Amino acid sequence: MLLLVLRLWQLSRQDMPTMLLLVQYVSPLGLLSALLIALVWAFPLVVLVTCVLGSVLRVSAPDRFDPERSLLAYATVRTPGWVQAAATALAALTWQMRFLPALLMLVGWLVGLRVRHRYPDRPDLLLALGLVLPLLAALVAYGWLAPAIGSALTHGEWATAALLGVPPAAAVVLTGPLPQRAAPLLTQVLSYLLAAVAPVVMGSVFLRVPLLPSVAVEVGPPSPAAAAEVVPGQAITVTDRMTIVLDRRGRVRFLPNERVRAQLLCPGTERVPVSEVTVRGWPVERTALDWMMPRHRPDTTDSRCSGRLEAR
């Protein structure tokens, strides 16, 4: 709810009358839909990281793993396996390609720690799922990611190279217990850091999500006279007398319907790719959903969406 209010406050340019107008006309379902689409990636991140930290605490310091006193322990115990599996599948679909090695790392940690907790007296199983499986997964990942890692280093994209190259090797590291004295403090600090950083990142992402449709409205005297101007902006609502538009300067324009000559729905602005790296033809900034559900891109952009009248 706080994110929704902040988004409306930011959209209104911190003007209270404009915000109250938006609250009156903006659909709550549209707000929730925008929030869900923008932050769908956050659910797997919170679930998986929380379960990893809780599992580390459980196998490293079992005497400090008390679900009645520790929120981290409670969340780990109360999160069933099918929720973790669903979070993994959702992350595989919604995380960008450059973050999928980190997903492999988290899943490897979860599997190793879960096996160590449930079967502490099975060294063969611990060796197979805690060392051999993460090692084989890392080798396969490096075989697939090696050209992309080299390309990232060639282009000077050190962060992308680290995101692709470090997690597969790190997947082998944290499948066993940490020192008993250090584990409680480390897991507590990391859980507090996650609780502090995640809302900030989620808020910054959501504040960039459009909530209203982008339109261009031609305004002028009645036909057959030519339109006088084009008002680009975001459509708030259309009443029986007025078309209400929030223009690009944050001003609310009340356009009489008898002066509205035409309305055009403008395509959303595509985010300009920053990275030039691809993984076997898969750009590192695209998700699996981008491949499964390709977006429609218009062949040409109407000049009216830029505020210019068409040449007659």
C-alpha positions as CSV (number, residue, x, y, z in Angstrom):
1,M,0.0,0.0,0.0
2,L,2.8,2.4,0.8
3,L,4.4,1.8,-2.6
4,L,1.1,2.5,-4.3
5,V,0.7,5.8,-2.4
6,L,4.3,6.8,-3.1
7,R,3.8,6.0,-6.8
8,L,0.8,8.3,-7.1
9,W,2.6,11.0,-5.1
10,Q,5.5,10.8,-7.5
11,L,3.2,10.7,-10.6
12,S,1.4,13.9,-9.4
13,R,4.7,15.7,-9.0
14,Q,4.1,16.2,-5.3
15,D,0.9,18.2,-5.9
16,M,-1.9,17.2,-3.5
17,P,-4.9,18.2,-5.7
18,T,-3.4,16.3,-8.6
19,M,-2.8,13.3,-6.4
20,L,-6.4,13.4,-5.1
21,L,-7.7,13.5,-8.7
22,L,-5.5,10.5,-9.6
23,V,-6.8,8.6,-6.5
24,Q,-10.4,9.3,-7.7
25,Y,-9.9,7.9,-11.2
26,V,-7.0,5.5,-11.2
27,S,-8.2,1.9,-10.9
28,P,-7.0,-0.1,-7.8
29,L,-6.8,-3.2,-10.0
30,G,-4.5,-1.3,-12.4
31,L,-2.3,-0.3,-9.5
32,L,-2.1,-3.8,-8.1
33,S,-1.4,-5.2,-11.6
34,A,1.4,-2.8,-12.2
35,L,2.8,-3.6,-8.7
36,L,2.7,-7.3,-9.4
37,I,4.3,-7.1,-12.8
38,A,7.1,-4.8,-11.6
39,L,8.0,-6.8,-8.5
40,V,7.3,-10.4,-9.4
41,W,11.0,-11.0,-9.3
42,A,11.2,-10.0,-5.6
43,F,9.2,-13.0,-4.3
44,P,11.7,-15.7,-5.3
45,L,14.6,-13.6,-4.1
46,V,13.2,-13.1,-0.6
47,V,12.1,-16.7,-0.3
48,L,15.3,-18.3,-1.5
49,V,17.7,-16.1,0.3
50,T,15.7,-16.4,3.6
51,C,15.6,-20.2,3.3
52,V,19.4,-20.3,2.5
53,L,20.2,-18.2,5.6
54,G,17.9,-20.2,7.8
55,S,19.3,-23.5,6.6
56,V,22.9,-22.3,7.2
57,L,21.9,-21.4,10.8
58,R,20.2,-24.8,11.3
59,V,23.1,-26.9,10.2
60,S,25.8,-24.7,11.7
61,A,24.4,-23.8,15.1
62,P,21.3,-26.1,15.8
63,D,21.2,-24.9,19.4
64,R,20.6,-21.3,18.2
65,F,17.9,-22.4,15.7
66,D,14.7,-21.6,17.6
67,P,11.6,-20.9,15.5
68,E,9.9,-19.4,18.6
69,R,12.6,-16.7,19.1
70,S,14.1,-16.3,15.7
71,L,12.1,-14.9,12.8
72,L,14.6,-16.3,10.4
73,A,14.3,-19.8,11.8
74,Y,10.5,-19.5,11.9
75,A,10.4,-18.5,8.2
76,T,12.6,-21.4,7.3
77,V,10.6,-24.0,9.1
78,R,7.2,-22.6,7.9
79,T,8.3,-22.5,4.2
80,P,7.4,-25.9,2.6
81,G,9.5,-27.4,-0.2
82,W,6.8,-26.8,-2.8
83,V,7.0,-23.0,-2.1
84,Q,10.8,-23.1,-2.6
85,A,10.3,-25.1,-5.9
86,A,7.7,-22.6,-7.1
87,A,9.9,-19.7,-6.2
88,T,12.8,-21.3,-8.2
89,A,10.5,-21.8,-11.2
90,L,9.3,-18.2,-11.0
91,A,12.8,-16.9,-10.8
92,A,13.9,-18.9,-13.8
93,L,11.2,-17.2,-15.8
94,T,11.4,-13.6,-14.5
95,W,15.1,-13.1,-13.7
96,Q,17.3,-11.7,-16.3
97,M,19.8,-14.0,-17.9
98,R,22.8,-12.5,-16.0
99,F,21.1,-13.4,-12.7
100,L,20.4,-17.1,-13.5
101,P,23.8,-18.3,-12.4
102,A,23.0,-16.8,-9.0
103,L,19.8,-18.8,-9.0
104,L,21.8,-21.9,-9.7
105,M,24.0,-21.0,-6.8
106,L,21.1,-20.5,-4.4
107,V,19.4,-23.8,-5.5
108,G,22.7,-25.7,-5.0
109,W,23.1,-24.3,-1.5
110,L,19.5,-25.2,-0.6
111,V,19.8,-28.7,-1.9
112,G,23.1,-29.3,-0.1
113,L,22.0,-27.8,3.2
114,R,18.6,-29.6,3.1
115,V,20.3,-33.0,2.6
116,R,22.8,-32.3,5.3
117,H,20.0,-31.5,7.8
118,R,17.8,-34.5,6.9
119,Y,20.5,-37.2,6.3
120,P,23.5,-36.3,8.5
121,D,24.4,-40.0,8.7
122,R,24.6,-40.6,4.9
123,P,28.1,-39.5,3.8
124,D,27.5,-41.0,0.3
125,L,24.4,-38.8,-0.1
126,L,26.1,-35.8,1.3
127,L,29.0,-36.2,-1.1
128,A,26.8,-36.8,-4.1
129,L,24.4,-33.9,-3.5
130,G,26.6,-31.6,-1.6
131,L,29.7,-31.7,-3.7
132,V,29.4,-33.8,-6.9
133,L,26.1,-32.3,-8.1
134,P,27.1,-28.7,-7.6
135,L,30.5,-29.3,-9.2
136,L,28.9,-30.9,-12.3
137,A,26.3,-28.1,-12.5
138,A,29.2,-25.6,-12.3
139,L,31.1,-27.3,-15.1
140,V,28.0,-27.4,-17.4
141,A,27.3,-23.7,-16.6
142,Y,30.8,-22.7,-17.4
143,G,30.7,-24.6,-20.7
144,W,27.6,-22.7,-21.6
145,L,28.6,-19.3,-20.2
146,A,32.3,-19.2,-21.2
147,P,31.9,-17.2,-24.5
148,A,29.6,-14.7,-22.7
149,I,32.1,-14.3,-19.8
150,G,34.9,-13.7,-22.3
151,S,32.7,-11.2,-24.2
152,A,31.9,-9.3,-21.0
153,L,35.6,-9.1,-20.1
154,T,36.4,-7.9,-23.6
155,H,33.7,-5.1,-23.4
156,G,34.9,-4.1,-19.9
157,E,31.6,-5.2,-18.3
158,W,33.1,-6.4,-15.1
159,A,29.8,-6.6,-13.2
160,T,28.3,-8.8,-15.9
161,A,31.4,-11.0,-16.0
162,A,31.2,-11.4,-12.2
163,L,27.5,-12.2,-12.2
164,L,28.1,-14.9,-14.9
165,G,31.4,-16.3,-13.6
166,V,31.3,-16.2,-9.8
167,P,28.0,-18.0,-8.8
168,P,28.6,-21.4,-10.5
169,A,31.9,-21.8,-8.5
170,A,30.3,-20.4,-5.4
171,A,27.6,-23.1,-5.6
172,V,30.1,-25.6,-4.3
173,V,31.2,-23.5,-1.3
174,L,28.1,-23.2,1.0
175,T,26.6,-26.7,1.1
176,G,28.0,-27.4,4.6
177,P,28.0,-25.8,8.0
178,L,29.9,-22.6,8.9
179,P,31.8,-22.2,12.2
180,Q,29.4,-22.4,15.0
181,R,30.3,-19.1,16.6
182,A,30.2,-17.1,13.4
183,A,27.0,-18.6,11.9
184,P,24.4,-16.9,14.1
185,L,25.9,-13.4,13.8
186,L,26.5,-13.8,10.0
187,T,23.0,-15.0,9.2
188,Q,21.5,-12.3,11.4
189,V,23.4,-9.5,9.8
190,L,22.7,-10.8,6.3
191,S,18.9,-11.1,7.0
192,Y,18.8,-7.6,8.4
193,L,20.7,-6.4,5.3
194,L,18.1,-8.1,3.1
195,A,15.2,-6.6,5.0
196,A,16.8,-3.1,4.6
197,V,17.8,-3.3,1.0
198,A,14.9,-5.2,-0.6
199,P,12.2,-2.5,0.1
200,V,14.5,0.2,-1.3
201,V,15.2,-1.6,-4.5
202,M,11.6,-2.6,-4.9
203,G,10.4,0.9,-4.4
204,S,12.9,2.3,-6.9
205,V,11.8,-0.2,-9.5
206,F,8.1,0.4,-8.9
207,L,8.4,4.2,-9.1
208,R,9.4,3.8,-12.8
209,V,6.4,1.7,-13.8
210,P,3.7,3.5,-15.8
211,L,0.3,3.4,-14.2
212,L,-1.7,5.3,-16.9
213,P,-1.9,4.7,-20.6
214,S,0.2,7.0,-22.8
215,V,-1.9,8.8,-25.3
216,A,-1.7,11.7,-27.7
217,V,-4.9,13.8,-28.1
218,E,-5.5,16.1,-31.1
219,V,-7.3,19.3,-30.0
220,G,-8.8,21.9,-32.3
221,P,-11.9,23.5,-33.5
222,P,-14.7,21.4,-35.0
223,S,-14.1,19.7,-38.4
224,P,-13.2,20.5,-41.2
225,A,-10.7,22.9,-39.6
226,A,-7.3,21.4,-38.9
227,A,-6.3,20.4,-35.4
228,A,-4.6,23.2,-33.5
229,E,-2.3,21.1,-31.2
230,V,-1.4,17.7,-29.9
231,V,-1.4,17.0,-26.2
232,P,0.8,14.0,-25.4
233,G,0.6,12.6,-21.9
234,Q,-1.3,10.0,-19.9
235,A,-5.0,9.5,-20.0
236,I,-6.7,9.8,-16.6
237,T,-10.3,9.4,-17.6
238,V,-13.0,10.5,-20.2
239,T,-16.3,11.9,-18.9
240,D,-19.3,12.8,-20.9
241,R,-18.0,16.4,-21.2
242,M,-14.2,16.3,-20.6
243,T,-11.1,14.3,-21.6
244,I,-8.7,14.6,-18.7
245,V,-5.0,14.1,-19.5
246,L,-1.9,14.4,-17.4
247,D,0.6,16.0,-19.7
248,R,4.4,15.5,-19.7
249,R,4.9,18.5,-17.4
250,G,2.7,17.0,-14.7
251,R,-0.2,19.4,-15.4
252,V,-3.8,18.2,-15.6
253,R,-5.4,19.2,-18.8
254,F,-9.2,19.3,-19.0
255,L,-10.0,19.0,-22.8
256,P,-13.7,19.6,-23.8
257,N,-14.8,16.6,-25.8
258,E,-16.2,18.8,-28.6
259,R,-12.6,20.0,-29.2
260,V,-11.1,16.6,-29.2
261,R,-10.4,15.6,-32.8
262,A,-8.6,12.3,-32.3
263,Q,-7.0,10.1,-29.7
264,L,-4.0,7.9,-30.2
265,L,-2.6,5.2,-27.9
266,C,1.1,5.5,-27.8
267,P,3.5,2.5,-27.3
268,G,5.4,2.3,-24.1
269,T,9.0,3.3,-24.1
270,E,11.4,0.4,-24.4
271,R,14.3,0.3,-22.0
272,V,17.5,0.8,-23.9
273,P,19.8,-2.2,-23.4
274,V,23.0,-1.3,-21.5
275,S,24.9,-4.5,-22.0
276,E,26.2,-5.9,-25.3
277,V,26.8,-9.4,-23.9
278,T,24.7,-12.3,-25.1
279,V,24.7,-15.9,-23.9
280,R,24.3,-18.1,-27.0
281,G,22.2,-15.4,-28.6
282,W,20.3,-14.6,-25.4
283,P,20.9,-11.0,-24.3
284,V,21.8,-11.0,-20.6
285,E,19.2,-8.3,-19.9
286,R,16.3,-10.3,-21.1
287,T,14.3,-12.9,-19.2
288,A,12.9,-16.2,-20.3
289,L,9.4,-14.6,-20.4
290,D,10.7,-12.1,-23.0
291,W,11.5,-15.1,-25.2
292,M,8.3,-17.0,-24.5
293,M,6.0,-13.9,-24.9
294,P,7.7,-11.5,-27.4
295,R,6.5,-8.0,-27.1
296,H,4.8,-6.2,-30.0
297,R,6.9,-3.4,-31.4
298,P,5.2,-1.0,-33.8
299,D,7.0,-0.6,-37.1
300,T,6.8,3.2,-37.0
301,T,6.2,5.7,-34.2
302,D,3.5,8.2,-34.8
303,S,4.8,11.7,-34.7
304,R,1.8,12.8,-32.6
305,C,3.2,10.8,-29.6
306,S,6.0,13.2,-29.6
307,G,3.7,16.2,-29.6
308,R,4.0,17.0,-33.3
309,L,1.0,17.4,-35.6
310,E,0.9,15.2,-38.7
311,A,1.5,16.9,-42.0
312,R,-1.7,17.2,-44.0
